[in-house]
Amino acid sequence: MYDRSLVTTEVAAPYSLAPAEAARILESLRRNGVAALRGFIPAQDAAQLHDTAETATTPGFIYGESNKLSIKTAMSEGTRDFSHPFLVSATAARIVTTGALLDLVEKFLGDRPIIHHGLLQRSLPLEDPILDWHIDCGSNKSLNGIAKFPDVRLRSILYLSDVESGGLGYILDSASEALPVFMPLHEGELFPSDKVPTDPERQVAMNERAGTLILFNTHGLHRPEVPKKERLVMNVWFARRDFSARLPAVMFSLSNVPAANRDRLYVFDNERGPETIHAPKPVSSPSVIRRLIRRVAG
Ligand SMILES: O=C(O)CCC(=O)C(=O)O
């Protein structure tokens, strides 16, 4: 049974959770499927990550050219995404290797967590919603096609700007009823509106200040509410080690992980091994073809 009063916890000291705080957050995750941790990330760290996220989600941004990498910002309707927060930000790497957070995630998942996916995301102001109530059962589509995976995962959204509109919308205690409805839907089919619980007491819109870390069970019904202003966040999906889909390796820089957190490096070890490599199809360069044509013609 849901309990709205448990959803928000004021965390007394950043990056740590007193036993009573951890117990309350876990209870909210178990009963409501969602919890907001106010003050878990100090304002100055949220501000630093905000600036990195702003740069990395600027159209045209490319990371790693000096190393012949070219990781680009991905554009979609209403959002700009950069998929490698732990390569570009020591704050991002510190957050996901923090013991208090990982202990909590482990208790919820029942297994040592691995990172399934991470994302710095800028949401643009909108007039109308672009995403309605749904649950996350997905994986990396280029590795797994359209398959849905029922594995339990916990997602975190860290607000990097103050969110006064367009926060995460969540329906409390909806995971166990939503999963069996969502799984058989065809690709692209929307969650049936007559199956969305209507009790307003079960619906929360998480408009919170920068530095608030929201955790939620991905099987609970959720949607982004319509943002009136730009919103910057970091999204991270945590899975159990036995997650059933193929996963892309999680890229991080060791120099971004504080020495004191290195016993938690397992969070990057998603144990699927690297993506299989394929030799490129042979291509003839246009200049070679032009030279051949010139030789034959001339
Ligand atoms: O960003 C949000 O507040 C929620 C986004 C969402 O529903 C999704 O990406 O699945």
The ligand as a Gaussian input file, in Angstrom:
#p B3LYP/6-31G(d) Opt

LIG

0 1
 O       12.749000      12.755000     -17.456000
 C       11.727000      12.455000     -16.841000
 O       11.246000      13.169000     -15.940000
 C       11.043000      11.161000     -17.166000
 C       11.462000      10.678000     -18.519000
 C       10.813000       9.409000     -18.911000
 O        9.688000       9.147000     -18.614000
 C       11.615000       8.430000     -19.676000
 O       12.656000       8.809000     -20.254000
 O       11.271000       7.239000     -19.673000

